[in-house]
Amino acid sequence: RAALKAVKALGLEIAGVDLMTGENGPLILEVNSSPGFEGIEAATGLNVARMILRHVQLSARRSAGRRKLTSGRKRKKSPIARST
């Protein structure tokens, strides 16, 4: 939870967070916006780079879908922007 809070506070979608256990819970040592994957991949056996690529692809598709939905709508003219 602490790592997710730190990443969210920095406005990142993907990050590496170095944690240490403290007397009162986890301590955040560092948040990396461009993390390395070697250690986590070796420890978990997961292909983290592939997982991140999938996340980026899905985010791009969702974003493109939202643009398509809103691009067909007619916008109301602002009463401030009326020509005289």
N, C-alpha and C positions, 0 to 999 in steps of 0.2 A: 504494500500500500504506500509506503514512504517513497519508493522509487517511482510509482505511477504519479503520485502527487508532485514530485519534483519535475518530472517530464512535462506534465500538464502545465505547471507554473511557468515553465520556460517556453511553452507553446510548441513543443516538439511532438512529432508523431512517432519517430524512431530515435532511440537513444540507448546508450549503454550507461548503466548506473553502477558505480562501485559502492558497495555497502560494507559496513562493519557492525558487528553486534556490540552495543554499548550496554551499560548498566540499566538504562531506562528504555531500551529498545534499539531499533536499527539507527545507525548513523550514516548519513550520506557523505561520502568522501569526495565524489566527483560525478558529474553528469557529462557524458560525451555525446555530442551531436553527430559524430562520425565514429562509431565504435568499431573495434576489431572483433572478429568472430571466432578466431582460432580457439580460444580457451573454452567458450561456451559450447562450440560445436564438438570439441574433444570430450568435454564433460557429459554432454547430453546425447551425442550421436545424431543431433538434428542438423539439417542444412539450413542455417539461419539466413544466409543470403537468399536462398530460394523463397523462404517464407516472407522476407521483406519485399522481394520482387512481386510476389503475389499480392501483398498488401497494396503496393503502389499501383499495380494494374487494376485492382478492384476499385481503389479510390478514384482513379482516372475515369473508369467506366461510369461510376456513380456521378461524378462531376459532369461528364459529358451528357448523361441522361437528364440531369437537372437543367443544363443549358438548353437542351432540346425542348423540354417542357415549358420553359419560360420564354423561349425565343418566339413562339407562335402567338403569344398574347399581345394584344394591342395595349399600349400604355395610354393612360389618361393624360391629357395635356394639363400641365400645371397652370393654375390661374396666374401665377407670377410670371410665367414664361410667355404670356400672350404678347403678340406683336401689336403695336399701336398704329 
